[in-house]
Amino acid sequence: MINNKYIRIVRPDDSKQILEIYKPFILNSAATFEEEVPSLEHFKNRITTTLKECPYLVCEIDGEIAGYAYTSAYRRRAAYRWDRESISLCAPQFPKTKHCQSTLWSTHSHTQLARLC
């Protein structure tokens, strides 16, 4: 049973938990296009770099990070300046039935739209 679920902006000290959610997707699929798990320091740098220009959110359930969502620049070329890539991942112990992914995606989409205004 979910007692407390909320969405918030990521903090640098969330990096370790987020990397633990991301790691199985690197090791067990080709979805991430990564071949090696990044170091914690490198991953933390990715988060802080993304936050400079785009939203990066976490879904916290009962004090534990259940998932995260962020948007980042798709490519750095001028023609892509308005394109963004959106990512949303949830930890396996928080199945979709607990609405982690749908809550993240809904909040993240509204955050992105607000930034365009």
N, C-alpha and C positions, 0 to 999 in steps of 0.2 A: 504494500500500500504506500502510495506517495503521500508524504506529510507536507513537504515543502519543496516546491519547484519554482524556480525563477530564472530569468534571462538577465545577464549583465555583461558589461564590457569586460573583455579579458584583462587580466593583470599579468605582469611579467612572471610572477611566482606560480602561475598556472601552467607554465611551459612543460614541466615534467609530467603532469597528469595528461595534458593534451598530447604530448609525444607518445605516451603509453597507449592512448586511443588510436593514434595514427600508425604506430609500429606494425600491428598485424596486417594492415592494408598494404604496407610496403613489402613485408615478408611473404605474404600469402596470396598476393594478387598482382596483376600488372596495372591496376587502375590508377596508381599514383605516378607512374612513369619514373619512379625512383628505384634504384637497385640496392642502395644501402641506407640504413637508418642514420639520419643526421645526428651529430652530437647535440647534447642538450644546449650548449652555448650557441651553436649555429641555429638551432630551432628557435631559441628565444630571440635571436636577432631577426629571424624571419617574421616573427610575431610583431616585434616593435617596428620593423620597417613597414609592414602592412598597415599597422594602426596609424601611421602618419598620413595616409590618404584614403583609407577605406575602413568600414566597420569590421570588427572581429568580436564575436559574441560567444559566450559559453552558456550552456544550460546546466544549472546546478540543481540536483535533486537530493534532498536530505543531506546537504553539505558536501556532496561529492560531484565532481564534474562528470556529467553524463554524456555530453557531446559538445560540439563547437561548430560554428559556421563563420565564414569570412568571405570577403570579396577582395580580389586583387587585380591589378592591371594584367590584361591578357598578353600584350606585347608592348614593347617600349617604342615602337615606330609611330610616327605622327598619325598615320591613317587609322591606327587602333586606339587613339586617345580616349574614345568614349566606350570602348569595349571593356568588359570586366568578366572575370571568371569567378564563379561562386562555388564554394565547397561547403558541404555539411556532412559531418560524420558523428555517429553516436557509438558509445562503448557497447560491446556485446551484452553486458549484463543489464542494459537498459533497452529492451526490445521496443520496437515501434509501437507496441500496444500501450506503452507508457507515454506516448505522444512526445517524446524528446525531439525527434526529427521534425515533426510537423510544427511544433512550437518554435523551434529554432528557425525553420524556413520562413514561417509567417512573420516573425519578428524581424528577421534579417531583411526580408523583402521590403517591409515598411521602412526600415532604417535606410536602406539604399534609396528608396524613392524620396525620402525626406532630404537626403543629401543633394538631390538633383534640383530641389526648389530654391 
